[in-house]
Amino acid sequence: MSIGHILVVDDEPDIRALVSEILEDEGYTVAAAADATQAQAALHLRCPDLILLDIWLPDMDGISLLRRWHEAGSIGCPIIMMSGHGTVETAVEATRLGAYDFIEKPISLDKLLLSVEHALENQRLKRENEGLKRKTPDSAELIGTSPFMQGLREQARRLAGHDAWVLIMGEPGTGKQTLARHIHLHSARRHFPFVDVGGSGVSARQNAAVELFGSEQEGRIRYGLLEQANGGTLFISEAADMDAQTQMQLLSALESQSLLRVGGSEPVQVDVRVIAATRKDLEAEVRAGRFREDLFYHLSVVPVRIAPLRDHPEDIPLLLDHYLDHAHKIENLPKRQLTIGARNLLRGYTWPGNVRELKNLVQRLLILGQGESIDEHEVQLALGAGREAASAPAIHPTPGFEGEIVPLNLEQPLREARDEFERRYLEAQLKACDGSMTELARRTGMERTNLYRKLRALGIHGEK
């Protein structure tokens, strides 16, 4: 299997042939172009993982071509410039336009291979960081020691060693994406993208085809999710949400491993592994005529069912410890511990929202609670708040609210939830102190200068 697709753009046949041969020996697939026109044609055929671009080309110089790509925003891969006549000004301009590196001719093959390796690794890290910003799951760990989880890990290990399509079934919140990501990260495709199509890419929306298959318009290329996943894994997080037209187009693309961009005329080759997930009974959807039977059989080459958390409650303590530790270390939330009573209560809880509900509960306890320990009473209040949070209006606590959990809209980002809680907490404390900043500082345990700064940041006007 290829470890990356590279486009080599150089007008010298000997250099194109030599560089292509070296890269292919290293395990890359290579497309070659002698000028800007051929380079554009190659980009229409396949989105590369990296481009090697010569400065001197017969129809358009490399800097002008790089500038065109930069202004169009159509290239999402690293570009390494090559030149035997480069100047400092040229190198600076190439860097300003987004080039990753600048290599002088005659080319040192060792330096070239090292630069290619570093550029691809940098691109991989960039994708991971973008994933974190989009709040992708914090890990792909399959946590638990129950017989079920041990069996699931073993099944995931076997699936990672093959390229078969997988259909993951389970209730909402059971960790279907975590399992899919785990399989991908332990497979031969782990160095390539894991692309989550999600509801936005498969729902019956006007631009669903563009999101999945990309588009070509006035010479500009938009690479869709299928091309972005090229070489890696395409994860369809809710297969049952696909409309009939998207099902048909996706089936055709996945069967032929090629697609036609919206507005395009030439098929584009893709190499992706498909892992799909569903909370619904797809066989019932097929019988009801809402899901294509042929697509169902393609997706369900290997079906995997994830049991709800209530069926393996022995894993609850490990999951609680994991998310308590993660929230403290990664999200910088306070470090708190559950009492034995609280743990017993949570182990006996039915968890209708499964692992996702457990993770949200931990965040709620750390954001809204105080003190080093989390007792049974606080957990009961938090569970009640969680059931009401989605529909509850903003509640301004009264002066005697001490020790209570304040319901919040937990669908909002963490920072906004924290700011909302701090604002309501300080407003209530300020009211209880009759506006006394001295008493407020004592009650909150904050130094007065920091307290004034916090009040101003939150838009609270207190008396001095």
C-alpha positions as CSV (number, residue, x, y, z in Angstrom):
1,M,0.0,0.0,0.0
2,S,1.2,3.5,-0.9
3,I,2.4,5.7,2.0
4,G,1.5,8.9,0.1
5,H,0.8,10.3,-3.4
6,I,3.3,12.9,-4.7
7,L,3.0,15.2,-7.7
8,V,6.4,16.0,-9.3
9,V,6.3,19.1,-11.5
10,D,9.6,19.7,-13.4
11,D,10.4,20.5,-17.1
12,E,13.5,18.3,-17.1
13,P,12.7,14.7,-18.1
14,D,15.8,13.3,-16.4
15,I,15.0,14.9,-13.1
16,R,11.3,13.9,-13.3
17,A,12.3,10.3,-13.9
18,L,15.0,10.2,-11.3
19,V,12.9,11.8,-8.5
20,S,9.8,9.7,-9.4
21,E,11.9,6.5,-9.3
22,I,13.4,7.3,-5.9
23,L,10.0,8.2,-4.4
24,E,8.4,5.0,-5.8
25,D,11.2,3.0,-4.3
26,E,10.4,4.6,-0.9
27,G,6.8,3.4,-1.2
28,Y,5.1,6.6,-2.6
29,T,2.9,6.7,-5.7
30,V,3.9,9.4,-8.1
31,A,2.3,11.5,-10.8
32,A,4.6,13.6,-13.0
33,A,4.0,16.9,-14.9
34,A,6.3,18.8,-17.3
35,D,4.6,22.2,-17.0
36,A,1.8,24.1,-15.3
37,T,-0.9,22.8,-17.6
38,Q,0.0,19.2,-16.9
39,A,0.2,20.0,-13.2
40,Q,-3.4,21.4,-13.3
41,A,-4.6,18.3,-15.2
42,A,-2.9,16.0,-12.6
43,L,-4.6,17.9,-9.7
44,H,-8.0,17.3,-11.5
45,L,-7.3,13.6,-11.5
46,R,-6.2,13.2,-7.9
47,C,-5.5,15.3,-4.8
48,P,-1.8,14.8,-3.9
49,D,-0.4,14.5,-0.4
50,L,2.6,16.6,-1.4
51,I,3.8,18.6,-4.5
52,L,7.4,19.0,-5.6
53,L,7.4,22.1,-7.8
54,D,10.2,23.5,-10.0
55,I,10.6,27.2,-10.3
56,W,11.4,27.2,-14.0
57,L,8.5,25.9,-16.2
58,P,8.0,26.5,-19.9
59,D,4.4,27.9,-19.7
60,M,4.3,29.5,-16.2
61,D,7.0,29.9,-13.6
62,G,6.5,27.9,-10.4
63,I,6.1,31.0,-8.2
64,S,3.2,32.2,-10.4
65,L,1.6,28.8,-10.2
66,L,2.1,28.7,-6.5
67,R,0.5,32.2,-6.2
68,R,-2.5,31.0,-8.2
69,W,-3.0,28.0,-6.0
70,H,-2.5,30.2,-2.9
71,E,-5.1,32.8,-4.0
72,A,-7.6,30.1,-5.0
73,G,-7.1,28.2,-1.8
74,S,-7.4,25.0,-3.8
75,I,-4.3,23.2,-2.5
76,G,-4.4,21.7,1.0
77,C,-1.1,19.8,0.8
78,P,2.5,20.9,1.5
79,I,4.5,22.2,-1.5
80,I,8.3,21.9,-1.8
81,M,9.9,24.2,-4.3
82,M,13.0,23.1,-6.4
83,S,15.3,25.4,-8.3
84,G,18.8,25.6,-9.7
85,H,18.6,29.4,-10.0
86,G,16.9,30.4,-6.8
87,T,17.6,33.6,-4.9
88,V,16.9,34.6,-1.4
89,E,14.0,36.8,-2.6
90,T,12.5,33.8,-4.5
91,A,12.7,31.6,-1.5
92,V,11.1,34.3,0.7
93,E,8.3,34.8,-1.7
94,A,7.7,31.0,-2.0
95,T,7.5,30.7,1.8
96,R,5.1,33.7,2.0
97,L,2.9,31.9,-0.5
98,G,2.8,28.8,1.7
99,A,5.7,26.6,0.4
100,Y,6.9,24.2,3.1
101,D,10.5,24.1,1.9
102,F,12.9,25.3,-0.8
103,I,15.5,22.8,-2.2
104,E,18.3,23.9,-4.5
105,K,19.5,22.0,-7.6
106,P,21.5,19.8,-8.1
107,I,19.1,17.9,-5.8
108,S,20.5,16.0,-2.8
109,L,18.2,12.9,-2.8
110,D,18.8,12.4,0.9
111,K,17.8,16.0,1.7
112,L,14.8,15.6,-0.7
113,L,13.5,12.5,1.0
114,L,14.0,14.0,4.5
115,S,12.1,17.1,3.5
116,V,9.3,15.0,2.0
117,E,9.1,13.0,5.2
118,H,9.0,16.0,7.4
119,A,6.4,17.8,5.3
120,L,4.1,14.8,5.4
121,E,4.6,14.4,9.1
122,N,3.9,18.1,9.6
123,Q,0.7,17.8,7.6
124,R,-0.4,14.8,9.6
125,L,0.1,16.8,12.9
126,K,-1.8,19.7,11.4
127,R,-4.7,17.5,10.6
128,E,-4.7,16.1,14.2
129,N,-4.6,19.6,15.6
130,E,-7.5,20.7,13.4
131,G,-9.4,17.6,14.7
132,L,-8.8,18.6,18.3
133,K,-10.1,22.1,17.5
134,R,-13.2,20.5,16.1
135,K,-13.6,18.7,19.4
136,T,-13.0,15.2,18.1
137,P,-12.9,12.5,20.8
138,D,-10.1,12.9,23.3
139,S,-8.7,9.4,22.6
140,A,-9.3,6.2,20.7
141,E,-8.9,4.0,23.8
142,L,-11.3,1.2,24.4
143,I,-11.5,1.4,28.2
144,G,-12.7,-1.4,30.3
145,T,-11.8,-4.9,31.7
146,S,-15.1,-6.6,31.4
147,P,-15.4,-9.7,29.2
148,F,-17.3,-7.6,26.7
149,M,-14.6,-4.9,26.4
150,Q,-11.8,-7.5,26.2
151,G,-13.6,-9.2,23.4
152,L,-14.2,-5.9,21.6
153,R,-10.5,-5.0,21.8
154,E,-9.6,-8.4,20.3
155,Q,-12.2,-7.9,17.6
156,A,-10.8,-4.4,16.8
157,R,-7.3,-5.8,16.7
158,R,-8.3,-8.4,14.0
159,L,-10.2,-5.8,12.0
160,A,-7.2,-3.4,12.0
161,G,-5.2,-6.1,10.3
162,H,-7.6,-6.3,7.3
163,D,-9.2,-3.7,5.0
164,A,-12.8,-5.1,5.1
165,W,-15.6,-2.6,5.5
166,V,-17.2,-2.5,9.0
167,L,-20.6,-1.6,10.2
168,I,-20.7,-0.6,13.9
169,M,-24.1,-0.8,15.6
170,G,-25.1,0.5,19.0
171,E,-27.2,3.0,21.0
172,P,-26.2,6.6,20.9
173,G,-23.2,7.4,23.1
174,T,-21.8,3.9,23.2
175,G,-18.5,4.8,21.5
176,K,-19.0,3.9,17.9
177,Q,-16.6,6.6,16.6
178,T,-14.1,5.7,19.3
179,L,-14.1,2.1,18.0
180,A,-13.8,3.3,14.4
181,R,-10.9,5.6,15.2
182,H,-9.2,2.8,17.2
183,I,-9.4,0.4,14.2
184,H,-8.0,3.1,11.9
185,L,-5.1,4.0,14.2
186,H,-4.0,0.4,14.5
187,S,-4.3,-0.3,10.8
188,A,-1.9,0.1,7.8
189,R,-3.9,3.3,7.0
190,R,-3.0,5.0,10.2
191,H,-0.7,7.6,8.6
192,F,-3.5,8.8,6.4
193,P,-6.6,10.8,7.3
194,F,-9.6,9.6,9.3
195,V,-12.5,11.6,7.9
196,D,-15.8,11.6,9.7
197,V,-18.6,12.3,7.2
198,G,-21.1,13.0,9.9
199,G,-24.7,14.1,9.5
200,S,-23.8,17.2,7.6
201,G,-22.2,15.2,4.8
202,V,-24.9,12.6,4.3
203,S,-28.2,14.3,5.1
204,A,-30.6,15.4,2.5
205,R,-29.1,18.8,1.9
206,Q,-28.5,20.7,-1.3
207,N,-24.7,20.7,-0.9
208,A,-24.4,17.1,0.3
209,A,-22.9,16.0,-3.0
210,V,-20.4,18.8,-3.0
211,E,-19.3,18.0,0.6
212,L,-18.9,14.3,-0.3
213,F,-17.6,14.5,-3.8
214,G,-16.1,18.0,-4.2
215,S,-16.6,20.3,-7.1
216,E,-15.0,21.9,-10.1
217,Q,-15.9,25.5,-11.1
218,E,-14.1,27.9,-13.3
219,G,-10.8,26.0,-12.9
220,R,-11.1,25.9,-9.1
221,I,-11.2,22.5,-7.4
222,R,-12.8,21.8,-4.1
223,Y,-11.8,18.4,-2.8
224,G,-14.7,16.6,-1.1
225,L,-14.6,14.4,2.0
226,L,-14.0,11.2,-0.1
227,E,-10.9,12.7,-1.6
228,Q,-9.8,14.1,1.7
229,A,-9.9,10.5,3.1
230,N,-7.9,9.1,0.2
231,G,-5.5,6.5,1.5
232,G,-7.2,6.5,4.9
233,T,-10.6,5.8,6.4
234,L,-14.0,7.3,5.7
235,F,-16.2,7.1,8.8
236,I,-19.9,7.4,8.1
237,S,-21.1,8.2,11.6
238,E,-24.9,7.7,10.9
239,A,-25.4,5.7,7.8
240,A,-29.2,5.6,8.2
241,D,-29.4,9.4,7.8
242,M,-28.3,9.2,4.1
243,D,-31.0,10.2,1.6
244,A,-31.7,8.0,-1.4
245,Q,-29.7,10.1,-3.9
246,T,-26.6,10.2,-1.7
247,Q,-26.8,6.5,-1.0
248,M,-26.8,5.8,-4.8
249,Q,-23.9,8.1,-5.5
250,L,-21.9,6.9,-2.5
251,L,-22.4,3.2,-3.5
252,S,-21.3,3.9,-7.1
253,A,-18.2,5.8,-5.9
254,L,-17.2,3.1,-3.3
255,E,-17.8,0.2,-5.7
256,S,-15.6,1.7,-8.4
257,Q,-13.2,3.5,-6.0
258,S,-13.7,6.6,-8.2
259,L,-15.9,9.6,-8.2
260,L,-17.0,12.5,-10.3
261,R,-16.8,15.9,-8.7
262,V,-19.9,18.2,-9.1
263,G,-19.3,20.1,-12.3
264,G,-16.4,17.8,-13.3
265,S,-16.1,15.6,-16.4
266,E,-13.2,13.3,-15.5
267,P,-13.5,10.5,-12.9
268,V,-11.1,10.7,-9.9
269,Q,-9.6,7.6,-8.4
270,V,-9.8,7.2,-4.6
271,D,-8.6,4.5,-2.2
272,V,-10.5,4.5,1.1
273,R,-11.6,2.1,3.7
274,V,-15.2,2.5,4.9
275,I,-16.3,2.2,8.5
276,A,-20.0,3.0,9.0
277,A,-22.0,3.3,12.2
278,T,-25.7,3.4,13.0
279,R,-28.0,3.7,16.0
280,K,-30.9,2.2,13.9
281,D,-31.7,-1.2,12.7
282,L,-30.5,-1.0,9.1
283,E,-32.1,-4.3,8.1
284,A,-35.5,-2.8,9.2
285,E,-34.6,0.4,7.3
286,V,-34.0,-1.8,4.2
287,R,-37.3,-3.6,4.6
288,A,-39.1,-0.3,5.0
289,G,-37.5,0.9,1.7
290,R,-35.5,3.7,3.4
291,F,-32.1,2.2,2.8
292,R,-30.6,0.5,-0.3
293,E,-30.2,-3.2,0.2
294,D,-27.0,-3.3,-2.0
295,L,-25.4,-0.6,0.0
296,F,-26.4,-2.3,3.3
297,Y,-24.6,-5.5,2.2
298,H,-21.5,-3.5,1.1
299,L,-21.3,-1.7,4.5
300,S,-22.0,-4.7,6.6
301,V,-19.1,-7.0,5.4
302,V,-18.1,-7.2,9.1
303,P,-20.9,-6.2,11.6
304,V,-19.9,-5.2,15.1
305,R,-22.4,-4.4,17.9
306,I,-21.4,-2.3,20.9
307,A,-23.3,-3.2,24.0
308,P,-24.9,-0.4,26.1
309,L,-23.0,0.6,29.2
310,R,-25.7,-0.9,31.5
311,D,-24.7,-4.3,30.1
312,H,-21.1,-4.1,31.4
313,P,-21.4,-1.9,34.6
314,E,-18.0,-3.3,35.8
315,D,-16.3,-0.9,33.4
316,I,-18.0,2.2,35.0
317,P,-15.3,2.8,37.7
318,L,-12.5,2.8,35.1
319,L,-14.4,5.1,32.8
320,L,-15.1,7.5,35.6
321,D,-11.4,7.6,36.6
322,H,-10.3,8.0,33.0
323,Y,-12.6,11.0,32.3
324,L,-11.9,12.6,35.7
325,D,-8.2,12.4,35.0
326,H,-8.6,13.6,31.4
327,A,-10.8,16.6,32.3
328,H,-8.2,17.7,34.9
329,K,-5.1,17.2,32.7
330,I,-6.4,18.1,29.3
331,E,-9.3,20.5,30.0
332,N,-7.7,22.1,33.1
333,L,-10.7,21.4,35.2
334,P,-10.3,21.1,39.0
335,K,-9.0,17.8,40.4
336,R,-11.8,16.1,42.4
337,Q,-12.4,12.5,43.6
338,L,-15.6,10.5,43.9
339,T,-16.6,9.1,47.3
340,I,-17.4,5.5,47.7
341,G,-21.1,6.3,48.0
342,A,-21.0,8.4,44.8
343,R,-19.2,5.5,43.0
344,N,-21.8,3.0,44.2
345,L,-24.6,5.3,43.0
346,L,-23.1,5.7,39.6
347,R,-22.4,2.0,39.1
348,G,-26.1,1.3,39.7
349,Y,-27.2,4.0,37.4
350,T,-28.7,2.8,34.0
351,W,-26.8,5.4,31.8
352,P,-29.4,5.9,29.1
353,G,-26.9,8.1,27.3
354,N,-24.1,5.5,27.8
355,V,-20.4,6.6,27.8
356,R,-21.2,10.0,26.3
357,E,-23.5,10.7,29.3
358,L,-20.9,9.5,31.7
359,K,-18.3,11.9,30.2
360,N,-20.7,14.8,30.2
361,L,-21.6,14.1,33.9
362,V,-17.9,14.2,34.9
363,Q,-17.5,17.5,33.2
364,R,-20.6,18.9,34.9
365,L,-19.4,17.8,38.3
366,L,-16.0,19.4,37.8
367,I,-17.4,22.7,36.3
368,L,-20.2,23.3,38.8
369,G,-19.0,21.6,42.0
370,Q,-16.6,22.7,44.7
371,G,-14.2,20.9,47.1
372,E,-11.9,18.0,46.6
373,S,-14.6,15.3,47.0
374,I,-17.8,14.5,45.1
375,D,-20.4,12.9,47.3
376,E,-23.6,11.0,46.6
377,H,-25.8,14.0,47.1
378,E,-23.9,16.1,44.6
379,V,-24.1,13.2,42.1
380,Q,-27.8,13.0,42.5
381,L,-28.2,16.7,41.9
382,A,-26.0,16.6,38.9
383,L,-27.9,13.7,37.4
384,G,-31.1,15.6,37.9
385,A,-29.5,18.7,36.3
386,G,-28.4,16.7,33.4
387,R,-31.9,15.5,32.6
388,E,-33.1,19.1,32.7
389,A,-30.1,21.0,31.2
390,A,-31.2,20.8,27.6
391,S,-34.5,22.6,28.1
392,A,-33.9,24.5,31.3
393,P,-33.8,28.3,31.1
394,A,-31.0,30.3,32.7
395,I,-31.5,30.1,36.5
396,H,-30.2,32.8,38.8
397,P,-29.4,31.2,42.2
398,T,-30.6,32.8,45.4
399,P,-28.2,33.8,48.3
400,G,-28.9,30.5,50.0
401,F,-27.8,28.3,47.2
402,E,-24.6,27.0,48.8
403,G,-23.8,23.4,48.0
404,E,-26.4,23.1,45.2
405,I,-25.7,22.3,41.5
406,V,-26.8,25.0,39.1
407,P,-28.3,23.7,35.9
408,L,-26.6,24.9,32.7
409,N,-27.0,24.4,29.0
410,L,-24.3,21.8,28.5
411,E,-24.6,21.8,24.8
412,Q,-22.5,25.0,24.6
413,P,-18.7,25.0,24.5
414,L,-16.8,24.4,27.7
415,R,-15.4,27.9,28.0
416,E,-18.9,29.4,27.6
417,A,-20.4,27.0,30.1
418,R,-17.7,27.9,32.6
419,D,-18.1,31.7,32.1
420,E,-21.9,31.3,32.5
421,F,-21.5,29.4,35.7
422,E,-18.9,31.9,37.1
423,R,-21.1,34.8,36.2
424,R,-24.2,33.4,38.0
425,Y,-22.1,32.2,40.9
426,L,-20.5,35.6,41.5
427,E,-23.7,37.5,41.0
428,A,-25.4,35.3,43.7
429,Q,-22.5,35.6,46.0
430,L,-22.3,39.4,45.5
431,K,-26.0,39.6,46.3
432,A,-25.5,37.5,49.4
433,C,-22.7,39.9,50.5
434,D,-24.9,43.0,49.9
435,G,-22.3,44.2,47.4
436,S,-19.4,44.1,49.9
437,M,-16.2,43.3,47.9
438,T,-14.3,42.5,51.0
439,E,-16.9,39.8,52.0
440,L,-17.1,38.6,48.4
441,A,-13.3,38.1,48.3
442,R,-13.5,36.2,51.6
443,R,-16.3,34.0,50.5
444,T,-14.9,33.1,47.1
445,G,-11.3,32.8,48.3
446,M,-10.0,35.2,45.6
447,E,-7.5,38.1,45.9
448,R,-9.3,41.4,45.4
449,T,-7.3,42.5,42.4
450,N,-8.1,39.2,40.6
451,L,-11.7,39.4,41.7
452,Y,-12.1,42.9,40.2
453,R,-10.5,41.7,37.0
454,K,-12.8,38.6,36.9
455,L,-16.0,40.7,37.5
456,R,-15.0,43.2,34.7
457,A,-14.4,40.3,32.3
458,L,-17.8,38.8,33.1
459,G,-19.6,42.1,32.9
460,I,-20.6,42.2,36.6
461,H,-20.8,45.6,38.2
462,G,-20.1,45.3,41.9
463,E,-19.7,48.0,44.7
464,K,-16.3,49.0,45.9
